[in-house]
């Protein structure tokens, strides 16, 4: 019986390709960053559209993070518990800004970040081998595309030029 359970556990782990695991870890880290930076936007932004965008990031990415945690627990994927170095540096830089300077820097980061996210989620939805992660990416993608549009609109409103 023990050998059967061990074989089953190994078979379950086998559904996670390196690309799937990398996607899950990056999505988790990015989701945490979106929530923390969104909370900062609610506090530091001067533009109402930027504040609303920040709150939307907190709400939507908290929900997606919870869904991803459930999938990761089920599929034996260990997710990061803190931001990666790049997101920590961005958060620290944004923490030093207020008002219009914050609005522009935050929205510029959000456009760039959501362009990257949409691309990553499209790849996972199309090419992922883990059915749970593939479904998560497919379900989350329309929200990320909406976030990108909102970020571009808010970025234009505060005069931030988006860098590709």
N, CA, C and O of each residue as an XYZ file, in Angstrom:
656
protein
N       0.826     -1.205      0.000
C       0.000      0.000      0.000
C       0.867      1.265      0.000
O       0.581      2.221     -0.721
N       1.915      1.259      0.806
C       2.795      2.419      0.876
C       3.445      2.723     -0.461
O       3.597      3.886     -0.833
N       3.834      1.664     -1.192
C       4.441      1.872     -2.499
C       3.449      2.489     -3.481
O       3.821      3.329     -4.300
N       2.194      2.072     -3.395
C       1.181      2.654     -4.273
C       1.001      4.139     -3.985
O       0.906      4.951     -4.905
N       0.954      4.489     -2.702
C       0.795      5.903     -2.338
C       2.014      6.705     -2.771
O       1.875      7.827     -3.258
N       3.202      6.144     -2.599
C       4.415      6.841     -3.014
C       4.407      7.044     -4.521
O       4.748      8.120     -5.012
N       4.016      6.008     -5.250
C       3.929      6.120     -6.700
C       2.911      7.159     -7.118
O       3.134      7.896     -8.079
N       1.792      7.229     -6.406
C       0.763      8.214     -6.706
C       1.294      9.626     -6.453
O       1.071     10.532     -7.256
N       1.995      9.804     -5.334
C       2.550     11.120     -5.006
C       3.562     11.540     -6.074
O       3.582     12.702     -6.481
N       4.398     10.608     -6.529
C       5.367     10.937     -7.568
C       4.663     11.268     -8.883
O       5.073     12.178     -9.602
N       3.610     10.529     -9.187
C       2.851     10.803    -10.403
C       2.220     12.188    -10.337
O       2.181     12.902    -11.339
N       1.724     12.572     -9.154
C       1.127     13.900     -9.000
C       2.188     14.979     -9.203
O       1.936     15.991     -9.857
N       3.388     14.754     -8.632
C       4.449     15.742     -8.787
C       4.894     15.829    -10.245
O       5.340     16.882    -10.702
N       4.772     14.728    -10.966
C       5.177     14.695    -12.355
C       4.359     15.610    -13.247
O       4.786     15.919    -14.360
N       3.198     16.051    -12.790
C       2.368     16.936    -13.617
C       2.910     18.365    -13.628
O       2.426     19.203    -14.390
N       3.896     18.647    -12.801
C       4.452     19.992    -12.738
C       5.755     20.057    -13.518
O       6.794     19.612    -13.030
N       5.708     20.600    -14.711
C       6.938     20.796    -15.472
C       7.707     21.943    -14.811
O       7.175     22.677    -13.979
N       8.953     22.071    -15.202
C       9.761     23.180    -14.705
C       9.105     24.514    -15.080
O       9.095     25.454    -14.285
N       8.561     24.584    -16.293
C       7.910     25.822    -16.743
C       6.667     26.125    -15.906
O       6.419     27.282    -15.566
N       5.879     25.090    -15.569
C       4.688     25.293    -14.741
C       5.078     25.797    -13.354
O       4.471     26.732    -12.830
N       6.086     25.175    -12.771
C       6.532     25.568    -11.431
C       7.058     26.998    -11.453
O       6.761     27.791    -10.558
N       7.842     27.323    -12.481
C       8.376     28.688    -12.613
C       7.223     29.689    -12.746
O       7.230     30.742    -12.108
N       6.234     29.351    -13.581
C       5.070     30.226    -13.748
C       4.377     30.464    -12.406
O       4.077     31.603    -12.048
N       4.125     29.378    -11.665
C       3.410     29.490    -10.382
C       4.182     30.380     -9.412
O       3.592     31.225     -8.739
N       5.492     30.192     -9.339
C       6.313     30.982     -8.404
C       6.355     32.454     -8.811
O       6.256     33.342     -7.965
N       6.502     32.703    -10.111
C       6.520     34.098    -10.574
C       5.157     34.762    -10.411
O       5.076     35.937    -10.053
N       4.088     34.012    -10.674
C       2.742     34.565    -10.503
C       2.479     34.896     -9.029
O       1.871     35.920     -8.714
N       2.939     34.026     -8.136
C       2.747     34.266     -6.696
C       3.533     35.487     -6.237
O       3.005     36.339     -5.522
N       4.787     35.571     -6.648
C       5.622     36.705     -6.259
C       5.067     38.005     -6.844
O       4.975     39.017     -6.150
N       4.702     37.964     -8.119
C       4.131     39.153     -8.763
C       2.815     39.565     -8.143
O       2.535     40.754     -7.989
N       2.000     38.573     -7.784
C       0.715     38.868     -7.150
C       0.895     39.553     -5.799
O       0.177     40.496     -5.465
N       1.872     39.059     -5.022
C       2.161     39.704     -3.727
C       2.612     41.144     -3.948
O       2.210     42.047     -3.215
N       3.446     41.350     -4.957
C       3.942     42.696     -5.245
C       2.791     43.617     -5.645
O       2.736     44.768     -5.212
N       1.871     43.113     -6.472
C       0.724     43.922     -6.902
C      -0.100     44.379     -5.700
O      -0.548     45.525     -5.648
N      -0.298     43.479     -4.732
C      -1.079     43.816     -3.546
C      -0.355     44.883     -2.721
O      -0.958     45.881     -2.329
N       0.936     44.672     -2.458
C       1.678     45.635     -1.630
C       1.807     46.998     -2.302
O       1.668     48.036     -1.655
N       2.075     46.984     -3.605
C       2.181     48.264     -4.321
C       0.812     48.926     -4.457
O       0.714     50.153     -4.439
N      -0.237     48.130     -4.593
C      -1.593     48.672     -4.637
C      -1.960     49.358     -3.328
O      -2.569     50.427     -3.328
N      -1.583     48.732     -2.209
C      -1.832     49.341     -0.898
C      -1.081     50.663     -0.789
O      -1.606     51.639     -0.253
N       0.136     50.689     -1.295
C       0.929     51.914     -1.283
C       0.276     52.997     -2.146
O       0.278     54.175     -1.787
N      -0.283     52.583     -3.292
C      -0.949     53.544     -4.180
C      -2.160     54.170     -3.500
O      -2.412     55.366     -3.652
N      -2.902     53.372     -2.757
C      -4.069     53.896     -2.047
C      -3.626     54.986     -1.071
O      -4.336     55.972     -0.875
N      -2.457     54.809     -0.460
C      -1.951     55.778      0.513
C      -1.248     56.975     -0.135
O      -1.460     58.114      0.281
N      -0.415     56.725     -1.149
C       0.507     57.753     -1.641
C       0.069     58.476     -2.907
O       0.609     59.537     -3.220
N      -0.889     57.933     -3.639
C      -1.274     58.557     -4.901
C      -2.043     59.848     -4.658
O      -2.756     59.989     -3.665
N      -1.882     60.785     -5.584
C      -2.664     62.022     -5.493
C      -3.839     61.981     -6.471
O      -4.846     62.655     -6.256
N      -3.719     61.206     -7.528
C      -4.762     61.103     -8.551
C      -5.785     60.042     -8.138
O      -5.425     58.920     -7.781
N      -7.058     60.415     -8.192
C      -8.121     59.496     -7.759
C      -8.164     58.225     -8.612
O      -8.437     57.141     -8.098
N      -7.896     58.355     -9.899
C      -7.884     57.189    -10.794
C      -6.761     56.215    -10.393
O      -6.936     54.999    -10.466
N      -5.632     56.748     -9.979
C      -4.506     55.920     -9.543
C      -4.856     55.230     -8.223
O      -4.551     54.051     -8.040
N      -5.493     55.958     -7.307
C      -5.929     55.353     -6.035
C      -6.904     54.203     -6.290
O      -6.777     53.134     -5.693
N      -7.872     54.426     -7.174
C      -8.851     53.379     -7.490
C      -8.178     52.176     -8.151
O      -8.525     51.029     -7.868
N      -7.223     52.444     -9.024
C      -6.476     51.364     -9.655
C      -5.728     50.553     -8.592
O      -5.737     49.322     -8.619
N      -5.083     51.255     -7.659
C      -4.360     50.580     -6.577
C      -5.277     49.680     -5.759
O      -4.904     48.557     -5.419
N      -6.474     50.167     -5.442
C      -7.425     49.363     -4.671
C      -7.878     48.154     -5.475
O      -8.061     47.069     -4.923
N      -8.058     48.335     -6.765
C      -8.445     47.209     -7.626
C      -7.340     46.148     -7.637
O      -7.620     44.949     -7.656
N      -6.079     46.603     -7.624
C      -4.957     45.653     -7.588
C      -5.000     44.840     -6.292
O      -4.807     43.624     -6.309
N      -5.250     45.513     -5.183
C      -5.334     44.829     -3.888
C      -6.449     43.780     -3.931
O      -6.235     42.628     -3.553
N      -7.628     44.179     -4.387
C      -8.787     43.275     -4.393
C      -8.581     42.087     -5.330
O      -8.716     40.935     -4.918
N      -8.255     42.370     -6.591
C      -8.165     41.305     -7.588
C      -6.980     40.374     -7.361
O      -7.105     39.156     -7.487
N      -5.826     40.957     -7.024
C      -4.644     40.111     -6.852
C      -4.682     39.328     -5.539
O      -4.092     38.250     -5.455
N      -5.359     39.844     -4.518
C      -5.545     39.056     -3.286
C      -6.368     37.804     -3.596
O      -6.043     36.706     -3.143
N      -7.425     37.985     -4.366
C      -8.286     36.863     -4.748
C      -7.505     35.850     -5.596
O      -7.578     34.647     -5.343
N      -6.763     36.329     -6.596
C      -5.974     35.433     -7.454
C      -4.886     34.724     -6.648
O      -4.623     33.541     -6.866
N      -4.255     35.443     -5.718
C      -3.212     34.836     -4.880
C      -3.786     33.684     -4.067
O      -3.150     32.638     -3.937
N      -4.982     33.868     -3.519
C      -5.628     32.804     -2.739
C      -5.920     31.585     -3.618
O      -5.720     30.448     -3.192
N      -6.389     31.823     -4.832
C      -6.654     30.714     -5.751
C      -5.357     29.965     -6.068
O      -5.328     28.735     -6.074
N      -4.297     30.714     -6.329
C      -3.016     30.111     -6.677
C      -2.454     29.311     -5.504
O      -1.881     28.241     -5.705
N      -2.613     29.818     -4.286
C      -2.145     29.082     -3.099
C      -2.842     27.739     -2.985
O      -2.214     26.739     -2.639
N      -4.139     27.709     -3.275
C      -4.892     26.460     -3.227
C      -4.384     25.456     -4.256
O      -4.232     24.272     -3.953
N      -4.125     25.923     -5.455
C      -3.598     25.052     -6.514
C      -2.212     24.545     -6.129
O      -1.916     23.360     -6.276
N      -1.374     25.438     -5.641
C      -0.007     25.063     -5.271
C      -0.012     24.009     -4.165
O       0.770     23.059     -4.213
N      -0.883     24.167     -3.172
C      -0.964     23.187     -2.081
C      -1.399     21.832     -2.628
O      -0.842     20.800     -2.253
N      -2.377     21.834     -3.497
C      -2.892     20.597     -4.100
C      -1.839     19.916     -4.964
O      -1.742     18.689     -4.979
N      -1.048     20.712     -5.686
C      -0.097     20.171     -6.655
C       1.355     20.152     -6.157
O       2.284     19.995     -6.949
N       1.542     20.313     -4.850
C       2.881     20.222     -4.236
C       3.891     21.205     -4.820
O       5.031     20.838     -5.104
N       3.469     22.450     -4.996
C       4.369     23.501     -5.459
C       4.587     24.463     -4.294
O       3.629     24.980     -3.719
N       5.839     24.695     -3.953
C       6.163     25.627     -2.874
C       6.278     27.028     -3.457
O       7.142     27.296     -4.292
N       5.406     27.910     -3.011
C       5.400     29.287     -3.501
C       6.261     30.170     -2.606
O       6.422     29.878     -1.421
N       6.816     31.243     -3.158
C       7.607     32.175     -2.335
C       6.707     32.870     -1.312
O       5.514     33.070     -1.540
N       7.305     33.227     -0.194
C       6.538     33.905      0.844
C       6.896     35.387      0.936
O       6.297     36.130      1.713
N       7.875     35.811      0.136
C       8.210     37.232      0.107
C       8.560     37.656     -1.313
O       8.777     36.821     -2.191
N       8.611     38.953     -1.520
C       8.870     39.507     -2.838
C      10.276     39.159     -3.314
O      11.199     38.998     -2.515
N      10.419     39.045     -4.642
C      11.763     38.848     -5.178
C      12.513     40.177     -5.109
O      11.930     41.217     -4.800
N      13.810     40.128     -5.399
C      14.668     41.311     -5.240
C      14.212     42.471     -6.124
O      14.251     43.625     -5.696
N      13.782     42.177     -7.348
C      13.350     43.227     -8.272
C      12.115     43.949     -7.726
O      12.053     45.178     -7.733
N      11.133     43.175     -7.253
C       9.907     43.788     -6.718
C      10.170     44.518     -5.409
O       9.552     45.548     -5.138
N      11.087     43.990     -4.591
C      11.453     44.690     -3.347
C      12.071     46.045     -3.673
O      11.776     47.043     -3.015
N      12.930     46.077     -4.693
C      13.578     47.336     -5.083
C      12.548     48.331     -5.619
O      12.606     49.521     -5.309
N      11.609     47.838     -6.424
C      10.556     48.716     -6.959
C       9.697     49.268     -5.828
O       9.400     50.462     -5.798
N       9.298     48.403     -4.898
C       8.483     48.838     -3.768
C       9.224     49.891     -2.948
O       8.641     50.902     -2.556
N      10.493     49.656     -2.692
C      11.287     50.608     -1.904
C      11.375     51.961     -2.621
O      11.260     53.015     -1.996
N      11.580     51.913     -3.939
C      11.658     53.157     -4.719
C      10.327     53.912     -4.647
O      10.304     55.127     -4.449
N       9.221     53.177     -4.809
C       7.901     53.807     -4.764
C       7.573     54.360     -3.376
O       6.889     55.377     -3.259
N       8.057     53.695     -2.331
C       7.786     54.170     -0.962
C       8.379     55.552     -0.719
O       7.912     56.283      0.154
N       9.393     55.909     -1.479
C      10.032     57.215     -1.316
C       9.350     58.324     -2.108
O       9.788     59.474     -2.071
N       8.278     57.985     -2.824
C       7.600     58.970     -3.661
C       6.208     59.290     -3.134
O       5.573     58.471     -2.470
N       5.754     60.485     -3.440
C       4.402     60.914     -3.062
C       3.810     61.717     -4.209
O       4.527     62.204     -5.083
N       2.493     61.845     -4.189
C       1.810     62.731     -5.125
C       2.013     62.364     -6.580
O       2.005     61.189     -6.948
N       2.195     63.391     -7.409
C       2.313     63.206     -8.855
C       3.511     62.339     -9.222
O       3.418     61.521    -10.137
N       4.623     62.500     -8.532
C       5.814     61.676     -8.822
C       5.499     60.200     -8.574
O       5.903     59.334     -9.350
N       4.778     59.922     -7.492
C       4.373     58.536     -7.223
C       3.436     58.049     -8.319
O       3.632     56.967     -8.872
N       2.419     58.844     -8.633
C       1.421     58.454     -9.634
C       2.097     58.021    -10.936
O       1.793     56.963    -11.487
N       3.016     58.855    -11.415
C       3.679     58.569    -12.696
C       4.542     57.321    -12.608
O       4.473     56.460    -13.485
N       5.351     57.210    -11.567
C       6.250     56.058    -11.436
C       5.458     54.760    -11.256
O       5.772     53.742    -11.872
N       4.445     54.806    -10.421
C       3.627     53.610    -10.159
C       2.909     53.161    -11.429
O       2.931     51.977    -11.764
N       2.278     54.088    -12.134
C       1.524     53.705    -13.322
C       2.455     53.219    -14.432
O       2.103     52.309    -15.183
N       3.626     53.814    -14.536
C       4.600     53.346    -15.524
C       4.991     51.897    -15.219
O       5.064     51.063    -16.122
N       5.240     51.607    -13.946
C       5.573     50.233    -13.536
C       4.402     49.280    -13.791
O       4.601     48.140    -14.210
N       3.188     49.756    -13.537
C       2.026     48.877    -13.690
C       1.748     48.529    -15.161
O       1.328     47.413    -15.467
N       1.981     49.477    -16.059
C       1.809     49.176    -17.488
C       2.826     48.112    -17.898
O       2.473     47.096    -18.498
N       4.083     48.361    -17.568
C       5.153     47.429    -17.937
C       4.909     46.051    -17.309
O       5.055     45.025    -17.974
N       4.544     46.039    -16.045
C       4.331     44.792    -15.324
C       3.157     43.996    -15.904
O       3.245     42.779    -16.059
N       2.074     44.680    -16.217
C       0.902     43.971    -16.746
C       1.110     43.509    -18.187
O       0.520     42.513    -18.606
N       1.939     44.219    -18.949
C       2.292     43.719    -20.285
C       3.010     42.369    -20.136
O       2.720     41.418    -20.861
N       3.930     42.304    -19.202
C       4.681     41.080    -18.923
C       3.746     39.981    -18.399
O       3.826     38.834    -18.837
N       2.868     40.335    -17.468
C       1.936     39.359    -16.889
C       1.013     38.754    -17.944
O       0.818     37.539    -17.987
N       0.449     39.606    -18.791
C      -0.460     39.118    -19.831
C       0.274     38.116    -20.720
O      -0.274     37.069    -21.065
N       1.487     38.431    -21.080
C       2.281     37.525    -21.916
C       2.525     36.185    -21.211
O       2.347     35.124    -21.810
N       2.933     36.239    -19.944
C       3.203     35.011    -19.184
C       1.944     34.161    -19.009
O       1.993     32.938    -19.139
N       0.831     34.806    -18.717
C      -0.414     34.068    -18.497
C      -0.936     33.487    -19.814
O      -1.523     32.405    -19.820
N      -0.727     34.191    -20.925
C      -1.118     33.650    -22.232
C      -0.315     32.387    -22.542
O      -0.865     31.395    -23.018
N       0.994     32.432    -22.267
C       1.855     31.262    -22.520
C       1.401     30.072    -21.683
O       1.292     28.957    -22.193
N       1.137     30.307    -20.398
C       0.716     29.207    -19.522
C      -0.642     28.664    -19.937
O      -0.853     27.451    -19.944
N      -1.562     29.552    -20.283
C      -2.900     29.116    -20.702
C      -2.819     28.267    -21.974
O      -3.590     27.321    -22.139
N      -1.906     28.595    -22.854
C      -1.772     27.870    -24.124
C      -0.891     26.629    -24.013
O      -1.203     25.589    -24.593
N       0.211     26.738    -23.269
C       1.244     25.700    -23.320
C       1.480     24.962    -22.013
O       2.289     24.035    -21.975
N       0.797     25.344    -20.939
C       1.048     24.709    -19.646
C       0.723     23.222    -19.670
O      -0.167     22.780    -20.396
N       1.462     22.449    -18.859
C       1.183     21.010    -18.789
C       0.393     20.645    -17.535
O      -0.194     19.565    -17.466
N       0.373     21.531    -16.551
C      -0.410     21.292    -15.335
C      -1.827     21.832    -15.584
O      -2.007     23.037    -15.761
N      -2.836     20.938    -15.600
C      -4.195     21.399    -15.935
C      -4.746     22.444    -14.960
O      -5.511     23.320    -15.366
N      -4.368     22.361    -13.686
C      -4.855     23.337    -12.701
C      -4.272     24.724    -12.979
O      -4.993     25.721    -12.959
N      -2.972     24.779    -13.237
C      -2.325     26.065    -13.523
C      -2.787     26.626    -14.866
O      -2.954     27.836    -15.020
N      -2.990     25.743    -15.824
C      -3.464     26.158    -17.147
C      -4.849     26.807    -17.020
O      -5.112     27.848    -17.621
N      -5.723     26.182    -16.235
C      -7.069     26.729    -16.013
C      -6.993     28.046    -15.247
O      -7.714     28.991    -15.570
N      -6.130     28.119    -14.235
C      -5.945     29.351    -13.463
C      -5.496     30.484    -14.389
O      -6.028     31.592    -14.324
N      -4.518     30.201    -15.249
C      -4.012     31.218    -16.174
C      -5.122     31.670    -17.123
O      -5.276     32.865    -17.376
N      -5.889     30.724    -17.644
C      -6.986     31.059    -18.570
C      -8.051     31.914    -17.895
O      -8.557     32.865    -18.489
N      -8.392     31.575    -16.648
C      -9.424     32.312    -15.916
C      -8.951     33.693    -15.492
O      -9.750     34.627    -15.424
N      -7.663     33.831    -15.207
C      -7.114     35.090    -14.693
C      -6.765     36.059    -15.823
O      -6.759     37.273    -15.625
N      -6.479     35.526    -16.988
C      -6.024     36.352    -18.115
C      -6.955     37.522    -18.455
O      -6.457     38.634    -18.629
N      -8.275     37.335    -18.559
C      -9.134     38.492    -18.885
C      -9.033     39.623    -17.845
O      -9.106     40.800    -18.198
N      -8.869     39.265    -16.586
C      -8.718     40.286    -15.536
C      -7.406     41.038    -15.727
O      -7.365     42.260    -15.588
N      -6.335     40.315    -16.045
C      -5.042     40.969    -16.268
C      -5.081     41.871    -17.500
O      -4.474     42.942    -17.510
N      -5.790     41.440    -18.528
C      -5.932     42.278    -19.718
C      -6.708     43.554    -19.386
O      -6.397     44.632    -19.893
N      -7.713     43.417    -18.533
C      -8.463     44.592    -18.078
C      -7.564     45.507    -17.249
O      -7.614     46.728    -17.393
N      -6.738     44.913    -16.377
C      -5.791     45.703    -15.576
C      -4.837     46.485    -16.488
O      -4.554     47.657    -16.241
N      -4.345     45.825    -17.545
C      -3.424     46.492    -18.461
C      -4.102     47.702    -19.103
O      -3.504     48.775    -19.184
N      -5.321     47.539    -19.552
C      -6.069     48.654    -20.158
C      -6.259     49.782    -19.136
O      -6.056     50.954    -19.452
N      -6.650     49.416    -17.915
C      -6.836     50.417    -16.852
C      -5.511     51.129    -16.557
O      -5.486     52.345    -16.368
N      -4.416     50.371    -16.517
C      -3.101     50.949    -16.235
C      -2.697     51.917    -17.341
O      -2.158     52.989    -17.066
N      -2.956     51.541    -18.589
C      -2.625     52.427    -19.706
C      -3.450     53.715    -19.639
O      -2.930     54.803    -19.885
N      -4.733     53.588    -19.306
C      -5.595     54.767    -19.202
C      -5.147     55.676    -18.059
O      -5.057     56.891    -18.232
N      -4.868     55.098    -16.905
C      -4.435     55.890    -15.751
C      -3.057     56.495    -16.018
O      -2.781     57.627    -15.622
N      -2.206     55.741    -16.684
C      -0.870     56.236    -17.027
C      -0.974     57.469    -17.923
O      -0.261     58.452    -17.719
N      -1.856     57.414    -18.905
C      -2.079     58.578    -19.781
C      -2.620     59.763    -18.987
O      -2.233     60.909    -19.217
N      -3.519     59.474    -18.051
C      -4.147     60.532    -17.257
C      -3.141     61.291    -16.381
O      -3.327     62.478    -16.114
N      -2.080     60.614    -15.935
C      -1.100     61.269    -15.062
C       0.168     61.675    -15.820
O       1.121     62.181    -15.227
N       0.165     61.446    -17.135
C       1.304     61.890    -17.952
C       2.516     61.015    -17.853
O       3.631     61.475    -18.099
N       2.330     59.750    -17.494
C       3.483     58.835    -17.442
C       3.654     58.219    -18.817
O       2.712     57.685    -19.401
N       4.848     58.302    -19.311
C       5.131     57.691    -20.617
C       5.515     56.241    -20.353
O       6.429     55.965    -19.576
N       4.815     55.318    -21.002
C       5.126     53.906    -20.764
C       6.311     53.511    -21.626
O       6.373     53.822    -22.815
N       7.255     52.814    -20.992
C       8.407     52.284    -21.704
C       8.109     50.860    -22.068
O       7.593     50.102    -21.246
N       8.417     50.486    -23.264
C       8.173     49.094    -23.700
C       9.343     48.252    -23.290
O       9.359     47.049    -23.550
